[in-house]
Amino acid sequence: MYRTLVFLFSACAIAGCATAPRSDFVRGAAPAPTGGSSLQAASGPVTSLAPGATYVASFPEADRRAACLRLDYQEGTAAFSKCLEGDFPENPWFSRQ
């Protein structure tokens, strides 16, 4: 009886390890912009980087906040607020003008 239980437990453990976990996202892929994607495709990807309402609508707040923190902007400052709206010197939109 003991050997049968060990065999069944081992078979279940191996079967569980053999299946890959289901993932709905690809690691390392950029998040899809929200809203207005057909307009962005027609006018080019740089348009989504324009500071203001376009930038805010193109990227979720969590992604914008993480980007500003990676750029060493301090939360609670005016520069951080401007960064959240896409108004920061490192934004590639400014180099395309």
C-alpha positions in Angstrom: 0.0 0.0 0.0 2.8 2.4 0.9 4.6 1.8 -2.4 1.3 2.4 -4.3 0.8 5.7 -2.6 4.4 6.8 -3.2 4.1 5.8 -6.8 0.8 7.8 -7.3 2.2 10.8 -5.5 5.3 10.8 -7.6 3.3 10.4 -10.8 1.1 13.4 -9.9 4.1 15.5 -9.0 5.8 14.7 -12.3 2.7 15.4 -14.3 2.2 18.7 -12.5 5.8 19.8 -13.2 5.6 18.7 -16.9 2.9 21.2 -17.7 3.9 24.8 -18.3 2.0 27.5 -16.4 -0.5 29.4 -18.5 0.6 33.0 -19.1 -1.5 35.7 -20.7 1.4 38.0 -21.4 4.8 37.9 -22.9 7.6 38.8 -20.6 9.5 41.9 -21.6 6.8 43.1 -24.0 5.7 46.6 -23.7 2.1 47.1 -22.6 -0.3 48.0 -25.4 -1.4 51.6 -25.4 -5.0 52.3 -24.3 -7.4 54.1 -26.5 -6.9 55.7 -29.9 -4.7 52.9 -31.3 -6.0 53.3 -34.8 -5.2 57.0 -34.8 -1.7 56.3 -33.4 -1.1 53.7 -36.2 -2.1 56.2 -38.8 0.0 59.1 -37.5 3.0 57.2 -36.2 4.2 55.9 -32.9 5.9 59.2 -31.9 2.5 60.9 -31.7 1.7 58.9 -28.6 4.7 60.5 -26.9 3.5 64.1 -27.2 3.2 65.6 -23.8 -0.2 66.3 -22.4 -3.5 64.5 -22.9 -2.1 62.3 -25.7 0.7 61.0 -23.5 -1.7 60.4 -20.6 -4.2 58.5 -22.7 -1.5 56.4 -24.4 0.1 54.9 -21.2 -1.4 53.7 -17.9 -0.6 55.7 -14.8 1.3 52.9 -13.2 3.7 52.7 -16.3 4.1 56.5 -16.4 4.8 56.6 -12.7 7.4 53.7 -12.9 9.1 55.5 -15.8 9.4 58.7 -13.9 10.8 56.9 -10.9 13.4 55.1 -13.2 14.4 58.6 -14.4 15.1 59.6 -10.8 12.2 62.2 -10.5 11.1 62.6 -6.9 7.4 62.0 -6.1 5.6 65.1 -4.9 7.6 67.6 -6.9 6.5 69.8 -9.8 9.0 68.0 -12.1 7.4 64.6 -11.2 4.0 65.9 -12.1 5.2 67.2 -15.4 7.0 63.9 -16.0 3.7 62.0 -15.5 2.2 64.2 -18.3 5.2 63.4 -20.6 6.9 66.7 -20.2 10.5 65.6 -19.5 13.7 66.2 -21.5 14.3 62.5 -22.0 11.1 62.0 -23.9 11.9 61.0 -27.5 9.1 63.2 -28.8 11.2 66.3 -28.1 14.1 65.0 -30.3 11.7 64.5 -33.3 10.5 68.1 -33.5 
